[in-house]
Amino acid sequence: MNEYRVQRASALTVAVSTIVVPFLSVCPAFLAGDGLTERWWTPLSFTLVVGAAIPLLIAALPVHASPQRLTALRRAALILALANLVVLILWFVAWTHVPAIGGGSPPIWPANTVVLPAIVFGTLYPTRYAMTYVIGSFLLLATAQQMAGSEEFGYQAYLNQLMSTALLGVYLAMMHSMMTMARSVDAHRRVVLDDTVGSAAAAARATERYRLDIVMRDKVGAVLRGITRGEPDASQGIQARRVLDELDGTLAAPVLTEQRAASETVSAAEAVVRLRESAIAFGDELLVAIDASEGAPGVSEEVVEALSDALSEAVGNSVNHAGAAASTAIVGLVGSEAVRVRVVDDGCGFDVDRIAADRFGVTAGVCGRMAHLPGGSATIDTEPGEGTMVSLEWVRP
């Protein structure tokens, strides 16, 4: 998240600066201001400020945002701010009423760290909270510097801190604008991510439904159509078990067709057998003439499976819808350049333009399946009363 990145970067910068600055101030500020306060104030103030910066450093280390991390950052920033305020208040208790020697601002070392919590406040809290802290801390600091310099109330130290407050106010205004922009970007990013996840989920559901429809219509339908009276033969039992296994696999996890096709190749002869089996599953009375040309190379499992399923759908449509007196013939060739199969009948035919878009058989079972196969295509030539010819083709790459 962009907002958290800004908050974390600001917290890290403030924490490291708060730890480093007191060490750099030890010699010039501590020694020069040694006589202004009691001896206990210097080590105590050092310990309070540096100690309060350590929780902020720890809270800013995790990279990933979470509500718990944000709460820890806010608490640590508040602790650091309170530590700086307590140190300034304790200065009045430890003040020895000895005037500072030399010109310029009296050497009160927390003047170098008191402004730092306001920087992280501007990212974690509303800007008005940061400005309230700035005004309160600078009033304490100006009062301490004025009293240490002249041992009485005046205005010179307040004028100096007024300029510092104005400059810091400009910085906080810029920080406010930057945080507003970061929140806007994060909100837009969440909307985009939600839309993307929703679209991906919808696409996954549609794909899974499509695969399940194919198995249910093609494979289960083919098995049911092949059942006849009497004792089923062994081939029907094997086919039924294969369909049940594939149905279970479809429901449990996506079928990795592309991965399987990349590692498995079916010989031309075996492809012919697979295509013939898909056709004769609808009856021995069908005329089936599918062969392989001499020297034809093998075919990937993906191609054989897609052609067999599309062929099964086309033959099933012909047997069920061409008419009782119609004849159906299946011819095909596994060649060196392409695999072509045709299903021809002399039945009643139909009007392709009047096929409903939600009719699975022709739209998805034949044309859709071949369209999803790289190099595959399917055409349907038919007219009412003129019979039907379904052509399936896969061209080798």
MARVO-106602 format. One line per field, with one value per residue: y, x, z of N, C-alpha, C, O in turn. Coordinates in steps of 0.1 Angstrom, whole numbers. Each point is the difference from the previous one (the first is absolute). Layout:
<recs>
n.Y <- Y:...
n.X <- X:...
n.Z <- Z:...
ca.Y <- Y:...
ca.X <- X:...
ca.Z <- Z:...
c.Y <- Y:...
c.X <- X:...
c.Z <- Z:...
o.Y <- Y:...
o.X <- X:...
o.Z <- Z:...
</recs>
This chain:
<recs>
n.Y <- -12:9:-5:-21:-2:8:-12:-15:6:4:-18:-9:10:-3:-19:-4:10:-10:-16:4:5:-14:-17:3:-8:-21:-6:-1:-18:-21:-3:0:-19:-3:19:-8:-19:-6:-4:5:22:7:-5:14:20:1:-1:19:17:0:5:22:6:-4:9:20:1:-2:18:12:-12:-3:-19:-20:7:14:-11:-22:-7:-4:-19:-18:-2:-8:-22:-13:-1:-15:-21:-6:-3:-19:-16:1:-10:-22:-8:1:-16:-20:5:-1:-21:-7:10:3:0:-20:21:1:-17:23:5:15:-14:5:-2:5:-13:1:17:-13:0:19:8:-9:4:21:-4:-8:17:11:-14:7:21:1:8:-3:-21:-5:6:-15:-18:1:1:-19:-14:5:-7:-22:-8:4:-13:-21:-2:-1:-19:-15:5:-4:-22:1:6:-15:13:7:-4:16:18:-1:1:22:9:-2:14:21:3:2:21:14:1:12:22:6:4:20:18:4:10:23:12:5:17:21:7:7:21:16:5:13:22:13:6:18:21:9:9:21:17:7:14:22:12:8:18:21:9:9:21:17:6:14:22:10:7:19:20:11:10:18:21:8:9:21:15:3:14:-20:-4:-4:-20:14:11:-16:-5:-14:-22:-11:-6:-19:-20:-8:-11:-21:-15:-6:-16:-21:-11:-9:-20:-18:-8:20:0:-13:11:21:1:-2:18:13:-9:9:-19:11:-22:1:-14:7:13:-12:-9:14:4:-15:1:16:-8:-13:19:10:-11:-20:8:6:17:-19:22:-13:16:-17:22:-6:-14:-9:22:-1:-11:22:-3:16:-3:-13:9:15:-8:-8:15:9:-13:0:18:1:-12:8:16:-6:-8:16:8:-15:-12:-2:15:13:10:-17:20:-18:21:-16:20:-19:22:-1:0:-20:12:-18:15:-19:18:-21:18:-19:8:-1:-10:15:10:0:8:-20:-1:-13:21:-2:4:-13:-10:11:8:-12:-8:15:11:-2:-19:-1:9:-14:-11:0:18:6:-18:17:-18:18:-21:19:-18:19:-18:13:-4:-19:21:-19:22:-21:19:-16:22:-15:-3
n.X <- 8:-14:-22:-7:-4:-19:-19:-3:-7:-22:-14:-1:-13:-22:-9:-1:-17:-19:0:-6:-21:-15:-2:-16:-19:6:11:-7:-12:6:16:-7:-9:21:8:-3:12:-20:14:-13:2:20:9:-5:9:20:2:-4:15:19:-1:-1:21:7:-11:8:18:-3:-7:19:5:-16:6:-2:-12:-2:-19:5:2:-19:-11:8:-7:-20:-2:6:-15:-17:5:0:-20:-10:7:-8:-20:-1:6:-15:-15:6:-4:-22:-5:4:-19:19:-13:8:5:-15:14:3:11:-15:-5:-16:20:-17:14:-11:14:16:-8:4:18:18:-1:9:22:8:6:18:15:8:9:-19:-6:-22:-3:0:-18:-16:2:-6:-22:-12:1:-12:-21:-5:-3:-20:-17:-1:-8:-22:-11:-1:-17:-21:-3:-2:-18:0:14:18:0:-11:12:14:-7:0:20:8:-8:9:21:1:-3:18:16:-4:5:22:7:-6:12:19:-2:-2:19:12:-8:6:22:4:-7:13:17:-6:-2:19:10:-9:6:19:1:-8:13:16:-7:-2:19:8:-11:6:19:0:-8:15:15:-6:-1:20:9:-6:7:20:13:-5:3:21:8:-6:12:19:-10:9:-17:-8:8:2:2:14:-5:-17:4:8:-14:-11:11:1:-19:-3:12:-8:-15:7:7:-17:-9:12:0:9:-15:15:-18:-3:-9:-23:-13:1:-16:-20:10:-16:3:14:18:18:15:14:18:17:13:16:19:15:13:18:11:3:19:-8:-19:10:-7:12:3:7:8:14:4:2:5:-21:5:16:-13:0:11:16:18:17:13:17:19:15:13:18:19:13:13:20:17:11:15:20:15:10:17:17:-1:-22:-10:3:10:9:7:13:3:15:8:9:-4:8:-19:-10:-12:-3:-14:-6:-13:-1:-12:-12:12:-9:18:15:-14:16:-9:-7:20:-13:-4:-22:-3:-6:-20:-18:-16:-11:-21:-13:-19:-17:-12:-15:-19:-11:-10:18:-8:-8:-9:-14:-3:-13:2:-11:-12:-12:1:14:-12:12:8:5:4:9:5:14:1:9:6
n.Z <- 0:-15:2:-6:-22:-7:1:-15:-21:-2:-2:-21:-16:1:-8:-22:-12:2:-16:-21:-5:8:-14:-15:10:-4:-19:-22:-7:-6:-16:-22:-6:-3:-10:-21:-5:9:18:18:3:6:20:16:2:9:22:11:0:11:22:3:0:21:18:4:13:23:11:3:19:15:-10:10:-18:18:0:-3:-22:-11:4:-11:-21:-4:2:-18:-17:2:-5:-22:-9:4:-14:-21:-3:-2:-20:-17:-1:-9:-21:-5:-6:-21:-7:-11:-18:-9:5:-16:-3:1:-19:-8:-17:15:11:-13:12:19:6:10:22:11:-12:11:22:2:2:19:13:-8:9:20:-1:11:-21:-1:-7:-22:-12:1:-13:-22:-4:0:-18:-18:3:-3:-21:-11:6:-9:-20:-2:5:-17:-14:6:-4:-22:11:-17:-12:11:22:11:4:17:21:5:4:20:15:0:9:23:6:-2:16:19:-3:2:21:8:-7:11:20:-1:-4:18:13:-7:4:21:4:-7:14:18:-5:-1:19:10:-8:7:21:2:-7:14:16:-5:-1:20:8:-8:8:21:1:-5:15:16:-6:0:20:10:-9:3:16:12:-9:-1:19:5:-10:12:14:4:-14:20:-6:17:-20:-7:-22:-2:3:-18:-17:4:-3:-21:-8:6:-12:-20:1:3:-18:-12:8:-6:-21:2:-17:10:-8:8:21:3:-4:18:13:-6:-3:-12:5:-18:3:12:-11:-13:9:4:-18:-4:13:-7:-16:1:8:-20:0:5:9:18:-13:4:-4:17:-13:-3:0:-21:17:0:-2:15:14:-2:19:1:-12:8:16:-6:-8:15:11:-10:0:18:4:-10:8:17:-5:-6:15:11:-12:-1:19:4:-12:18:-18:12:-8:4:-6:-4:6:4:-2:-20:-12:-5:14:-13:9:-10:5:-8:-4:2:18:21:9:-7:15:-16:-19:-7:-8:12:6:5:-22:17:-2:-7:13:15:0:-11:-4:14:-1:-16:7:14:-17:14:-11:20:-8:0:-13:-2:-8:0:-5:3:14:11:18:7:-1:11:-2:1:11:-7:3:-15:21
ca.Y <- 12:12:7:-6:3:14:0:-8:7:11:-4:-5:12:7:-9:0:13:2:-7:5:14:2:-3:11:12:-3:9:14:5:-4:6:15:2:-7:7:5:-9:-9:-10:-12:3:-4:-15:-4:5:-8:-14:1:2:-11:-12:1:-1:-15:-7:5:-6:-13:-1:4:-9:-9:6:-2:7:-7:9:0:8:15:4:0:12:12:0:4:14:8:-2:9:13:2:0:13:10:-2:5:15:3:-3:10:11:-5:-1:13:6:15:6:5:-6:9:1:4:-10:-7:-8:-14:-10:-10:-5:8:-7:-11:2:1:-12:-8:6:-5:-12:3:4:-11:-9:6:12:11:9:-6:4:15:2:-4:9:12:-3:-2:12:10:-4:2:15:4:-4:8:14:1:-4:11:13:-2:7:-2:10:-4:-3:-15:-4:4:-10:-12:3:-2:-15:-5:3:-9:-13:0:-2:-14:-8:1:-8:-13:-3:-2:-12:-11:-1:-7:-14:-7:-1:-10:-13:-3:-3:-13:-10:-2:-8:-13:-7:-3:-10:-12:-5:-5:-13:-10:-3:-7:-14:-7:-3:-11:-12:-4:-5:-13:-9:-2:-8:-14:-5:-3:-9:-13:-7:-3:-11:-13:-3:-3:-13:-11:-7:-11:-12:2:9:-6:5:14:10:2:8:13:6:3:12:13:3:6:13:9:3:9:13:6:2:10:2:-9:7:-5:4:-7:-14:0:3:-11:-12:0:-12:-3:1:-12:1:11:-6:-9:8:7:-10:-4:11:-1:-13:-1:2:-11:-7:2:12:-2:7:-2:9:-6:9:0:-7:9:11:1:-1:12:3:-5:11:0:-12:1:10:-5:-11:5:8:-10:-7:9:1:-13:-1:9:-6:-12:4:10:-1:-7:-15:-6:6:-7:9:-5:7:-2:9:-3:5:2:7:14:3:-11:5:-10:5:-7:3:-8:4:2:11:13:11:13:3:14:0:-7:9:2:-8:-14:-4:-10:6:13:-2:-14:-2:12:6:-9:0:13:1:-8:7:-7:-7:7:-8:6:-7:2:-6:7:-8:-10:-3:-7:8:-4:7:-2:3:1:5:2:-1:13
ca.X <- -8:8:-1:8:14:4:0:11:12:1:3:14:9:-1:6:14:5:-1:10:13:2:5:14:8:-1:6:11:-3:-12:0:10:-3:-12:2:-3:-14:-9:6:7:-9:-9:6:-1:-14:-6:6:-5:-14:-2:6:-7:-13:2:2:-12:-4:8:-5:-13:1:8:-7:-3:-13:-9:-10:-6:8:12:-4:-2:13:7:-7:3:14:2:-6:10:12:-4:-2:14:6:-7:4:14:0:-6:10:10:-3:3:14:7:8:-2:13:-1:9:11:1:-12:-8:-9:6:2:-9:2:-12:-4:4:-8:-14:-8:-1:-13:-10:1:-7:-14:-7:-4:-8:-11:-5:10:-3:7:14:2:-2:13:10:-2:3:14:8:-3:9:14:3:0:12:11:-1:3:14:8:-1:-6:-13:-8:2:-6:9:0:-13:1:8:-8:-11:5:2:-13:-6:6:-5:-14:0:4:-11:-10:4:-1:-14:-3:6:-7:-13:2:4:-12:-8:6:-3:-14:-1:7:-9:-11:5:3:-13:-6:8:-3:-14:1:7:-8:-11:5:3:-12:-5:8:-3:-13:1:7:-10:-10:6:1:-14:-7:6:4:-11:-11:4:-1:-14:-6:5:-5:-10:-5:8:13:9:13:11:5:-9:4:13:-3:-8:10:8:-8:-1:13:2:-10:5:12:-5:-6:10:11:0:8:11:1:12:12:1:3:14:9:-5:-3:-7:4:-11:-9:-8:-10:-11:-8:-7:-10:-10:-8:-10:-11:-7:-7:-14:-6:8:-6:6:11:11:12:10:13:12:8:13:10:-5:5:-9:-9:0:-12:-10:-7:-8:-11:-10:-7:-8:-12:-8:-6:-11:-11:-6:-7:-12:-11:-5:-8:-12:-8:-2:-12:1:3:12:13:12:13:11:12:11:14:11:10:12:-2:-11:-10:-13:-11:-13:-12:-9:-13:-10:-12:-9:8:-5:4:11:-2:-11:5:1:13:2:0:14:5:7:7:12:4:7:7:7:12:10:5:9:12:8:0:-13:-12:-12:-11:-13:-7:-13:-13:-12:-3:12:10:9:14:9:14:10:13:11:12:12:8
ca.Z <- 0:-1:13:10:-3:4:15:4:-3:10:14:1:0:13:11:-2:3:14:7:-4:3:13:1:-7:8:13:4:0:7:14:8:1:9:12:12:0:7:9:-8:-3:-12:-12:-4:0:-13:-10:1:-3:-15:-8:4:-7:-14:-3:-4:-13:-9:-1:-6:-14:-8:-9:-14:-4:8:7:11:12:-2:0:14:7:-5:7:14:2:-3:12:11:-3:2:14:6:-2:8:14:1:1:13:10:-1:9:14:2:-3:11:0:-4:-13:-10:-4:-15:-8:-7:8:10:-5:5:-10:-6:-11:-13:-2:3:-12:-8:0:-8:-14:-1:4:-12:-8:7:7:-7:1:12:11:-1:2:14:7:-3:7:14:3:-3:11:11:-3:0:14:6:-6:5:14:2:-6:7:13:1:-12:-10:-13:-10:-2:-5:-14:-7:-2:-9:-14:-1:-1:-13:-10:2:-5:-15:-2:4:-11:-11:4:-1:-14:-4:6:-7:-13:2:3:-12:-8:6:-1:-14:-2:6:-9:-12:4:2:-13:-6:7:-4:-14:0:6:-9:-11:5:2:-13:-6:6:-5:-14:0:6:-10:-10:5:2:-12:-10:5:7:-10:-9:7:2:-13:-4:8:-6:8:2:7:-7:-2:9:-4:6:14:0:-3:11:11:-5:1:14:5:-6:7:13:-2:-4:12:10:-5:-15:-8:-5:-13:-7:6:-4:-15:-3:3:-6:-15:-4:-14:-10:0:12:-2:-8:9:9:-7:-4:12:3:-10:1:13:-2:-7:-10:-14:-6:-10:5:-8:4:-2:1:-12:2:5:8:14:11:4:14:7:0:-13:-1:9:-5:-12:4:7:-10:-9:8:0:-14:-3:9:-5:-12:3:8:-6:-15:-3:1:-12:-5:1:5:-3:6:-7:5:-4:8:-10:3:1:8:4:-4:3:-4:4:-10:1:-10:8:-2:0:9:-3:9:5:11:12:12:5:12:-4:3:-9:-12:3:8:-2:-13:-5:11:3:-11:-1:10:-3:-9:-13:-2:-6:-2:-8:0:-13:1:-4:3:-10:-9:7:7:0:10:-3:10:-6:8:-9:8:0
c.Y <- 12:8:-6:2:13:0:-7:8:12:-4:-5:13:7:-8:1:14:3:-7:6:15:2:-4:11:12:-1:11:15:5:-4:7:15:3:-7:8:5:-8:-8:-12:-12:2:-5:-15:-5:4:-8:-14:0:1:-12:-13:0:-1:-15:-7:5:-7:-15:-2:3:-11:-10:7:0:7:-9:10:0:8:15:4:1:13:13:1:4:14:9:-1:9:15:4:0:14:11:-2:5:15:4:-2:10:11:-4:0:13:6:15:7:5:-6:10:0:4:-12:-7:-9:-15:-10:-11:-6:9:-7:-12:2:1:-13:-8:6:-5:-13:1:3:-11:-10:5:12:11:9:-6:4:14:3:-4:10:13:-2:-2:12:11:-4:3:15:5:-3:8:14:2:-3:12:13:-1:7:-2:12:-5:-5:-15:-4:4:-10:-13:2:-3:-15:-7:2:-9:-14:-2:-2:-15:-9:1:-8:-15:-5:-2:-14:-13:-2:-7:-15:-8:-2:-11:-14:-4:-5:-14:-11:-3:-8:-14:-8:-4:-11:-14:-5:-5:-13:-11:-4:-8:-15:-8:-4:-11:-13:-5:-6:-14:-11:-3:-10:-15:-6:-3:-10:-14:-8:-4:-11:-13:-4:-4:-14:-12:-7:-11:-12:3:9:-6:8:14:11:2:9:14:7:4:12:13:4:6:14:10:3:9:14:7:4:11:1:-11:7:-5:4:-6:-14:-1:2:-12:-13:1:-14:-3:2:-12:1:11:-5:-9:9:7:-10:-4:11:-1:-12:-1:2:-11:-6:2:12:-3:9:-3:11:-7:10:-2:-6:10:12:0:-1:13:1:-5:11:0:-12:1:10:-6:-12:5:7:-10:-7:9:1:-13:-2:9:-6:-12:4:9:-1:-6:-15:-6:5:-10:9:-7:9:-3:10:-5:7:1:7:15:4:-12:5:-12:7:-10:4:-8:6:3:13:14:10:13:5:14:0:-8:10:1:-8:-15:-5:-8:5:11:-3:-14:-3:12:6:-8:1:14:2:-8:8:-8:-7:8:-10:8:-9:4:-7:9:-8:-10:-4:-8:9:-6:9:-4:4:0:5:0:0:13:-1
c.X <- 9:0:9:15:4:1:12:13:1:4:15:9:0:7:15:6:-1:10:14:3:4:15:9:-1:7:11:-4:-11:1:10:-3:-12:1:-4:-15:-10:8:5:-9:-8:6:0:-15:-7:5:-6:-15:-2:5:-8:-14:1:1:-13:-5:8:-4:-13:0:7:-8:-4:-15:-10:-11:-6:8:13:-3:-2:13:8:-6:4:15:2:-5:10:11:-4:-1:14:6:-7:4:14:0:-6:10:12:-2:2:15:8:6:-1:13:-2:10:10:2:-13:-6:-9:7:1:-9:-2:-13:-6:2:-9:-15:-9:-3:-13:-11:0:-7:-14:-8:-4:-9:-13:-5:10:-2:7:15:2:-2:12:11:-1:3:14:9:-3:9:14:3:0:13:12:0:4:15:9:0:-6:-13:-8:2:-7:10:0:-13:0:7:-8:-13:4:1:-14:-6:7:-5:-15:-1:3:-12:-12:4:-2:-15:-4:5:-7:-14:2:3:-13:-9:5:-3:-14:-3:6:-9:-11:4:3:-13:-6:8:-2:-14:0:7:-8:-11:5:4:-13:-6:8:-3:-14:0:6:-10:-11:5:0:-14:-7:6:3:-11:-11:4:-1:-15:-6:5:-5:-12:-5:9:13:9:13:11:4:-9:3:13:-3:-7:10:9:-8:-2:13:2:-10:5:12:-5:-5:11:10:-1:8:11:3:13:13:1:3:14:9:-5:-3:-6:4:-12:-10:-9:-11:-12:-9:-8:-12:-11:-9:-10:-12:-9:-7:-15:-7:8:-6:6:11:12:13:10:13:11:8:14:10:-5:6:-10:-7:0:-13:-11:-8:-9:-12:-11:-7:-10:-13:-9:-6:-11:-12:-7:-8:-12:-11:-6:-9:-13:-9:-2:-12:2:4:13:12:11:13:11:12:11:13:9:12:12:-1:-12:-8:-14:-10:-13:-11:-11:-13:-10:-13:-7:8:-7:5:10:-3:-10:5:1:14:4:0:15:6:8:9:13:5:8:9:9:13:11:6:10:13:8:2:-13:-11:-11:-10:-12:-7:-14:-11:-11:-4:11:11:10:14:8:14:9:14:10:12:12:8:13
c.Z <- 0:13:11:-3:4:15:5:-2:10:14:1:0:13:11:-1:4:15:8:-3:6:15:2:-7:9:14:3:0:9:15:8:1:9:13:12:0:7:10:-8:-4:-13:-13:-3:0:-13:-12:-1:-5:-15:-8:3:-7:-15:-4:-4:-14:-11:-2:-8:-15:-9:-9:-13:-3:9:6:10:12:-2:1:14:8:-4:7:14:2:-3:12:12:-2:2:15:7:-2:8:15:2:2:13:11:0:10:15:3:-3:13:1:-3:-14:-10:-4:-15:-7:-6:9:10:-4:8:-11:-6:-11:-14:-2:1:-12:-8:1:-8:-14:-1:4:-13:-9:7:6:-9:2:12:13:0:3:15:8:-3:8:15:3:-3:11:12:-2:0:14:7:-5:4:14:2:-5:8:14:3:-14:-10:-13:-10:-3:-7:-15:-8:-2:-8:-15:-2:-1:-13:-11:1:-4:-15:-3:3:-11:-12:3:0:-14:-5:5:-6:-13:2:3:-12:-9:6:-2:-15:-3:6:-10:-12:4:2:-14:-7:6:-4:-14:-1:5:-9:-12:4:1:-14:-7:6:-4:-14:-1:5:-10:-11:4:1:-13:-9:6:7:-10:-9:7:1:-13:-5:7:-7:9:1:7:-8:-2:8:-5:6:15:1:-3:11:11:-4:2:15:5:-5:7:13:-1:-3:12:10:-4:-15:-7:-7:-14:-7:5:-5:-15:-3:2:-6:-15:-3:-15:-9:1:12:-1:-9:9:9:-7:-4:12:3:-9:2:13:-2:-8:-11:-14:-6:-9:5:-8:3:-1:2:-13:4:5:8:14:11:3:15:6:0:-12:-1:9:-5:-12:3:6:-10:-9:8:1:-13:-3:9:-5:-13:3:6:-8:-15:-4:0:-13:-6:2:4:-4:6:-8:5:-4:10:-10:6:2:9:3:-4:2:-4:4:-9:2:-11:7:-3:0:10:-5:10:7:12:12:11:5:12:-3:0:-12:-12:4:7:-2:-12:-4:11:4:-10:-1:11:-2:-10:-14:-3:-6:-2:-9:-1:-13:1:-4:5:-11:-9:6:7:-2:10:-4:11:-6:10:-9:8:-1:-9
o.Y <- 1:6:8:2:2:6:4:0:3:6:3:0:4:6:2:1:6:4:0:3:8:7:3:9:10:7:6:10:8:5:6:10:-1:-6:6:5:-1:-3:-7:-10:-5:-3:-8:-8:-4:-5:-9:-7:-4:-7:-11:-4:-4:-7:-8:-3:-5:-8:-5:2:-2:11:9:0:-10:9:10:7:7:11:9:6:8:10:8:7:10:10:7:7:10:8:5:9:10:6:6:10:9:2:5:8:3:0:1:6:12:-9:-3:12:-11:-1:-12:3:-5:-5:-6:2:-3:-5:4:-5:-8:-3:-1:-5:-7:-1:-1:-7:-3:2:-7:-7:4:1:5:8:3:3:8:7:4:5:8:6:3:7:9:5:4:9:8:4:7:9:6:2:7:9:3:-4:11:-8:-6:-4:-9:-7:-4:-6:-9:-5:-5:-9:-9:-5:-7:-10:-8:-6:-10:-10:-6:-8:-11:-10:-7:-9:-11:-8:-8:-12:-10:-8:-9:-11:-9:-8:-11:-12:-9:-9:-12:-11:-9:-10:-12:-10:-9:-11:-12:-9:-9:-12:-11:-9:-10:-12:-10:-8:-11:-12:-8:-9:-11:-11:-9:-10:-11:-11:-9:-10:-12:-9:-7:-11:7:-2:-2:11:-3:-8:10:8:11:11:8:9:12:11:9:10:11:9:9:11:12:10:10:13:10:8:-9:-4:9:-8:-8:-3:-5:-9:-5:-1:-10:10:-10:9:0:2:-4:-2:4:1:-4:1:3:-2:-4:4:1:-10:-4:1:7:-3:2:-10:12:-12:10:-11:12:-11:1:11:9:-10:0:10:-10:-1:-3:1:1:-4:-3:2:0:-5:-1:2:-3:-6:0:1:-4:-4:0:-1:-6:0:7:3:-5:-10:-4:-8:12:-12:12:-12:11:-12:12:-10:3:6:11:-11:11:-11:11:-12:12:-12:11:-3:6:10:-3:1:1:1:9:-3:10:-10:-3:-8:4:1:-3:1:4:-2:-8:0:4:6:1:2:8:2:3:-11:-6:12:-12:11:-12:12:-12:13:-13:5:-8:-1:13:-12:12:-11:12:-9:10:-10:7:7:9
o.X <- 10:10:7:8:11:9:7:9:11:8:6:10:10:7:7:10:9:5:8:11:10:7:10:9:0:-1:2:1:-3:-3:3:0:-9:-6:-4:-9:12:-4:3:-4:-7:-5:-3:-7:-7:-4:-4:-8:-7:-3:-5:-10:-2:0:-6:-5:0:-2:-8:1:4:-5:-5:2:-3:7:1:4:8:4:1:6:7:2:3:8:6:1:5:8:4:2:7:7:2:3:7:4:1:6:9:3:4:12:-7:6:2:-3:11:-2:-1:-10:4:-2:11:-10:5:-7:0:-9:-6:0:-8:-12:-9:-5:-8:-10:-7:-9:-12:-9:-8:-9:7:7:10:4:6:10:7:4:7:10:7:6:9:10:5:8:11:8:6:9:10:7:7:11:10:-1:-4:6:1:-9:-5:-1:0:-6:-3:0:-5:-8:-3:-2:-7:-8:-2:-4:-9:-6:-3:-7:-9:-4:-3:-8:-7:-2:-5:-9:-4:-1:-6:-8:-3:-3:-7:-6:0:-4:-7:-4:-1:-6:-6:-2:-1:-7:-5:-1:-4:-7:-3:0:-5:-6:-1:-2:-6:-5:-1:-4:-8:-4:-3:-6:-6:-5:-2:-6:-8:-4:-3:-8:-7:2:-9:6:8:1:3:5:-3:4:4:0:1:5:2:-2:3:6:1:-1:4:3:-1:1:6:2:-2:4:-5:10:-3:10:6:9:11:8:6:11:8:-6:5:0:-11:-12:-12:-11:-11:-12:-12:-11:-12:-12:-11:-11:-12:-8:-7:-12:8:7:-3:8:-1:3:1:2:-2:2:4:2:8:0:-12:3:0:-10:-12:-12:-12:-11:-12:-12:-11:-11:-13:-12:-11:-12:-12:-11:-10:-12:-12:-11:-10:-12:-9:-5:11:7:4:0:0:2:-2:4:-3:2:0:7:2:9:0:3:-4:3:-3:2:-4:1:2:-11:1:-6:-9:9:-3:3:-1:-8:7:8:12:1:8:12:12:11:11:13:9:12:12:10:11:12:10:10:-5:4:-1:0:2:-2:2:-4:0:2:1:-2:-2:10:-1:2:1:4:-1:3:-2:5:1:0:7
o.Z <- 7:4:7:9:6:6:9:9:4:6:10:8:5:8:10:7:5:11:9:4:2:7:5:-1:7:10:10:7:9:11:11:7:7:10:11:6:0:-12:-10:-7:-8:-11:-8:-6:-9:-10:-7:-6:-9:-10:-4:-6:-12:-10:-7:-11:-12:-8:-7:-12:-11:0:-6:13:-6:4:7:10:5:4:8:9:5:5:10:7:3:7:10:5:4:9:9:5:7:11:8:6:9:10:6:8:11:3:10:9:3:-9:4:0:-6:7:1:12:-2:-7:9:-10:-12:-7:-10:-12:-4:1:-8:-10:-5:-7:-10:-5:-1:-8:-6:3:-9:11:5:8:10:7:6:9:9:5:6:10:8:3:6:8:5:3:7:7:3:4:9:4:1:7:11:-10:4:1:-10:-12:-8:-8:-11:-11:-6:-7:-11:-8:-6:-8:-10:-5:-5:-9:-8:-2:-6:-9:-4:-2:-8:-7:-2:-4:-8:-4:-2:-6:-8:-3:-2:-8:-7:-1:-4:-8:-3:-1:-6:-8:-3:-2:-7:-5:-2:-4:-8:-3:-2:-6:-7:-2:-3:-7:-5:-1:-5:-7:-4:-1:-5:-5:-3:0:-3:-6:-2:-1:-7:-3:-5:11:-9:6:-11:8:6:9:3:4:9:7:3:6:9:4:3:8:8:2:5:8:4:1:7:9:-7:5:-8:-2:-6:-8:-3:-4:-9:-5:0:-4:4:-8:5:-1:0:5:3:-1:2:6:0:-1:5:4:1:2:9:-3:-7:-10:-12:2:0:-2:-6:6:2:-5:11:-6:3:6:-3:-6:7:-6:0:0:-4:-4:1:-1:-5:-2:1:-4:-6:-2:-1:-6:-5:0:-2:-6:-2:3:-6:-11:-2:0:-11:9:-5:2:0:0:4:-5:2:-3:11:7:6:-5:5:-4:3:0:-1:3:-5:-6:-11:-5:7:-9:12:12:7:9:-1:-1:2:10:-8:-3:-1:-5:-4:-1:0:1:-2:2:3:-3:-2:7:-11:0:-11:2:-1:3:0:-1:0:1:0:-11:-9:-6:-1:0:-1:0:4:-7:7:-5:11:-10:-1
</recs>
